[in-house]
Amino acid sequence: MTLIKIPKNHPRAKSLKVRETISQAFSDGIVVSSGLIAHGRGEAFDYILGEKTLPVTLTAIKAAVVELLLSRSVISVNGNVAALQCKNIITLANLTNSQIEINLFHRTEHRIQKIHELFMKYTDKNILGTEKKYLVKIPELKSLRRFADKRGIIKSDVVFIPLEDGDRAESLVNLGKRVLTVDLNPLSRTSQMSNITIVDNVMRAIPIMISECRKMQQLSINDLKKILSDFDNENQLNLILDHISTRLISLSKQIID
């Protein structure tokens, strides 16, 4: 597949470049067809949000970074995350001393290999979830996401699962894990089940997490813990739903006027 050259002055240039990237990843065997559908669905929610990171979301981002910094953490990646944020995931993992683990709903050895190869282009960090001898099953989870690395997700206290499906989020919470996610849909099961939900585009959220992480390296343990103790996930999801409602009403009035 040849990437289409996007004119710099195109009003949707940034969005189109992301679409081209994920389409190329589909051709390369990293992303599956349902991943393309999920990306399009996310774009729709991003339009409604206003295609910007909300102030309330920044609060969630800061809390999530604190969780990563203060815990034995794992960043779980699927095809879409690998395709769109591979380098930034590596940077975030290094800054927070987190492990990276590949975990896929549509799991095949070919996809695991392709995603692993992509990460290996930019790091010599050990990427987990690739060796069968270390994989164990998450109880009660029926999808192929049930296979988790006993050195990573199983051993962790905190699991960051950007662009996740809800069944594993719920299973991880039931295992006693603290679960962090990035999801543009505040009503999804993943958003509702996670301990910290970053309602944002992963293309914006991960770079902001990196920036916040660098700032927080100057803070004391007590200051970090206060950021976490002050955070209320249910409240921030309600605030985002209020924002969506207000924005839709405002847009509808513009159309009527």
PAVO-396197 format. One record per atom (N, C-alpha, C): residue in one letter; x, y, z. Coordinates in steps of 0.1 Angstrom, whole numbers, plus 5000, padded with zeros to 4 digits. Layout:
// PAVO-396197
aXYZ;...
***
This chain:
// PAVO-396197
m500849885000;m500050005000;m500950125000;t500550224991;t501350354991;t500550464998;l501150525007;l500550635015;l500250755006;i498950805007;i498550914999;i499151045005;k499651134997;k500251255001;k499151355005;i499051395017;i498051475022;i498451625021;p497751705014;p498151855013;p498151915026;k499251995029;k499352055042;k498252155046;n497652215035;n496652315038;n495252245038;h495152115038;h493852045038;h493252075052;p492052105054;p491452135067;p491452015076;r491551895071;r491551775079;r492851705078;a493951775075;a495251715072;a495751615083;k495651665096;k496151585107;k495351455108;s494051465107;s493151345108;s493351255097;l493551305085;l493751225073;l495151145074;k496151215080;k497451145081;k497351035091;v496551045101;v496350935111;v495650825104;r494650855096;r493850755089;r494850675080;e495650745073;e496650685064;e497650595072;t498050635083;t498950555092;t498250425096;i497050435101;i496350315106;i495950225094;s495650285082;s495450205070;s496650125066;q497750185067;q499050125063;q499350005073;a499050035086;a499249935096;a498349805094;f497149835088;f496249725084;f496949645073;s497449705063;s498149635052;s499349565057;d500049615068;d501249555073;d500849435083;g499649415086;g499249305095;g499249345109;i499449465113;i499449515127;i498049535132;v497249605124;v495849635127;v494949545119;v493849505126;v492749425119;v491649515114;s490749455106;s489749535100;s488849595110;s488549525121;s487649585132;s488349695139;g489749705138;g490449815144;g490249945136;l490049925123;l489750045114;l488350095118;i487450005120;i486050045124;i486150115138;a486850065147;a486950125160;a487550265159;h488550285150;h489150415149;h488150515144;g487350475134;g486350565129;g485250595139;r484950505147;r483950525158;r484550635168;g485850615171;g486450705180;g486550855174;e486750865161;e486750995154;e485451065156;a484350985155;a483051045157;a482851105171;f483251035181;f483251085194;f484151205196;d485251205189;d486151315190;d485551445184;y484851435173;y484051545168;y483151605178;i482451515185;i481451565195;i482151635207;l483351585211;l484051645222;l484651775218;g484851795205;g485451925200;g486951905196;e487351785195;e488751755190;e489751825198;k489651835211;k490651895220;k490551825234;t491651835241;t491751775254;t491051875264;l490051825271;l489351905280;l490051925293;p489852035300;p490452055313;p490251945323;v489051895323;v488751785332;v489551655329;t489751635316;t490551525311;t492051535316;l492551655316;l493851685321;l494051635335;t492951645343;t492951605357;t493151445357;a492451385348;a492551235347;a493951195342;i494451265333;i495851235328;i496851245339;k496751345347;k497651365358;k497551245368;a496351215371;a496151105381;a496650965375;a496450945362;a496950825356;a498450815356;v499150935354;v500550935354;v501050905368;v500450955378;v500850925392;v500750775395;e499650715390;e499450565392;e500650495386;l501050535374;l502150465367;l503450485375;l503650605380;l504950645387;l505050575400;l503950555407;l503950495421;l503750345422;s503650285411;s503250145411;s504150055403;r503849925404;r504449825395;r503449815383;s503849885372;s502849905362;s503249845348;v502149825341;v502349765327;v501449845317;i502049875306;i501249945295;i500949835285;s499649805284;s499249695275;s498849755261;v499349705251;v499149765237;v498549665228;n497649715219;n497049635209;n497549695195;g496949655184;g497449695171;g497349845169;n496149895172;n495950035170;n496950125178;v497150095190;v498050175199;v499450155193;a499850035189;a501150015184;a501350105171;a500350105162;a500450175150;a500550325152;l499750375161;l499650515163;l500650585173;q501050505183;q501850565194;q502950485198;c503550405190;c504650315194;c505750385201;k506350495194;k507450565200;k507150625214;n505950685214;n505550755226;n505250655238;i504750535234;i504550435245;i505850395251;i506850385242;i508250345247;i508750455257;t508550585252;t509050695261;t508250695274;l506950675274;l506150675286;l506550565295;a506850445289;a507250335297;a508550355304;n509450415297;n510850445302;n510750545314;l509950655312;l509750755322;l509150705335;t508250605333;t507450555345;t507950425350;n509050375344;n509550245347;n508450135345;s507650145335;s506550045332;s507049945322;q506449825323;q506749725313;q505749745301;i506049695290;i505149695278;i504749555275;e503449535273;e502949395270;e501949405259;i502149315249;i501249305238;i500049215242;n498849265240;n497649185243;n496649215233;l496049115226;l495249135214;l493949055216;f492849115211;f491549045210;f491548955198;h492049005187;h492248915175;h493648875175;r493948775183;r495348735186;r495748625176;t496848655169;t497548545160;t499048565162;e499748465160;e501248465162;e501848565152;h501148575140;h501648665130;h501548815135;r500348845140;r500248985145;r501149015157;i501248915166;i502148935177;i503548965172;q504048895162;q505348915157;q505449045150;k504449085143;k504549215135;k504549335145;i503749325156;i503749435166;i505149435173;h505549315177;h506849305183;h507949365175;e507949335162;e509049385153;e508949535152;l507749595153;l507549735152;l508249805164;f507949745176;f508549805188;f510149785188;m510549675183;m512049655182;m512749745173;k512049825165;k512749925156;k513150045165;y512550055176;y512750185184;y513250155198;t513350025202;t513850005216;t514449865217;d515249845227;d515749705230;d515149655243;k514049735247;k513349695259;k512649565257;n512549475267;n511849355266;n510349375265;i509749335254;i508349345252;i507649215256;l506749225265;l506149105271;l504949065262;g504448945265;g503248895258;g503548825245;t504848795243;t505248735230;t505648595231;e505948545243;e506448405245;e505448325252;k505048215246;k503948125251;k504248075264;k505448045267;k505847975280;k505548065292;y505448195290;y505148295301;y503648325302;l502848285293;l501448325292;l500548235301;v499648305309;v498648235317;v497348295314;k496248235318;k494948275315;k494348365326;i493748475322;i492948555332;i491648485335;p491348455347;p490148385350;p488848445345;e487948365340;e486548405336;e486548485323;l487648515317;l487748595305;l487748495293;k486848505284;k486748405273;k487448435260;s487648565258;s488348615245;s489748575246;l490448595235;l491948575234;l492748675242;r492048775247;r492748875256;r493048805270;r492448685272;r492648615285;r494148575286;f494948575276;f496348535277;f497148655281;a497748645293;a498548755299;a499848695303;d500848785303;d502248745307;d502348745322;k502748635328;k502848625342;k503948715348;r504848765339;r505948865344;r505449005343;g504249025336;g503749165334;g502449185340;i501349175332;i500049205336;i499649125349;i499949005349;i499548915361;i500348965374;k501549005372;k502349045384;k502149195388;s501549275379;s501449415381;s500349455391;d500549585396;d499549645404;d498549735396;v499149795385;v498449885377;v498649845362;v497549845355;v497549815340;v496949935333;f497749985324;f497250095315;f496850035302;i495550045298;i494949975287;i494350075277;p495150155270;p494550245260;p493850165249;l492750225244;l491950165233;l491550015236;e490949995247;e490649865252;e489149825250;d488949695251;d487549645251;d487149615266;g485849625269;g485449625282;g485549505290;d485549385283;d485549265291;d486849245299;r487949275293;r489149255300;r489349365311;a488849485308;a488949585318;a488249545331;e487049485329;e486249435341;e486949325347;s487549235340;s488249115345;s489449155353;l490249255348;l491449305355;l491049375368;v489949455368;v489449515381;v489049405391;n488449305386;n488049195395;n489249115401;l490349125394;l491649065399;l492349155409;g491749275411;g492349365420;g493349465414;k493449465401;k494349555395;k493749695394;r494549795395;r494149935392;r494249955376;v493149995370;v493049995356;v492950135351;l493750175341;l493750305335;l493450295320;t492750385315;t492450365300;t492350505293;v492450495280;v492150615271;v491050565263;d489850635263;d488750595255;d487950715252;l487650745239;l486850855235;l485350845238;n484950725242;n483550705245;n483350695260;p482850805267;p482750795282;p481650695286;l480850645277;l479750555281;l480150405279;s481350385273;s481750245271;s481950165284;r481950035283;r482149955295;r483549975300;t484549995291;t485950025295;t485950145304;s485350255299;s485350385306;s484750375319;q483650295320;q482850285332;q483550195342;m484250095338;m484849995347;m486250035352;s486950125344;s488250155348;s488350245360;n489450245367;n489650335379;n489950475374;i490650485363;i490950625358;i490750615343;t489750695338;t489450705324;t489850835318;i490750825308;i491150945301;i490250955288;v489251045288;v488351055277;v489051155267;d489751095258;d490551185249;d491051095237;n491551165227;n492151095215;n493551045220;v493850925217;v495150865221;v496350945215;m496051005204;m497151085197;m497451215205;r496451265213;r496751375222;r497151335236;a496451225241;a496651185255;a498051145258;i498551055250;i499850995253;i500951105254;p501051195244;p502051295245;p501851385257;i500651415261;i500451495273;i500851425285;m500651285285;m501051205297;m502551215298;i503251215287;i504751225287;i505151355293;s504551465288;s504851595293;s504551615308;e503451565313;e503051565327;e504051485335;c504451375330;c505351285337;c506651355340;r507151425330;r508451495332;r508251605343;k507151675343;k506851775353;k506751715367;m506151605368;m505951535381;m507151475387;q508151465379;q509451415385;q510051505396;q509551625396;q510051725406;q509151725418;l508051655418;l507151655430;l507551545440;s507151575452;s507351475463;s506351365462;i506651255470;i505651145470;i504351195476;n504351275486;n503151325492;n502251405482;d502951485474;d502251565464;d501651475453;l502351375449;l501851285440;l500651205445;k500751165457;k499651095463;k498351175465;k498551305467;k497451395468;k496651415455;i497451425444;i496851425431;i495951305429;l496351195433;l495551065432;l494351065441;s494551105453;s493451105463;s492351205460;d492751315453;d491751415449;d490951375437;f491351275430;f490751235417;f489451145419;d488451185412;d487151105413;d486751075399;n486850945395;n486650905381;n485150925377;e484250885386;e482850905383;e482451045381;n482951135389;n482651275388;n483251335375;q484451295371;q484951345358;q484251295346;l483751175347;l482951115336;l481651195334;n481051225346;n479851305346;n480051445340;l481151505343;l481551635338;l481751635323;i482251525318;i482451515304;i481151495297;l480251415303;l478951395297;l478151535297;d478351615307;d477751745307;d478251835296;h479651825294;h480251895283;h479651855269;i479551725267;i478951675255;i477551725253;s476751715263;s475351755262;s475251905259;t476051985266;t476052135263;t476552165249;r477552095245;r478052115231;r477052085220;l476451965222;l475451925212;l474252025211;i473852065223;i472752165223;i473152295216;s474452335219;s474952465213;s475052445197;l475552335193;l475652305179;l474352305172;s473352245178;s472052235173;s471352365171;k471652455181;k471052595180;k471752665168;q473052645166;q473752705155;q473052665141;i472752545140;i472152485128;i470752545126;i469952555137;i468652615136;i468652765133;d469652835139;d469752975136;d470253005122;
***
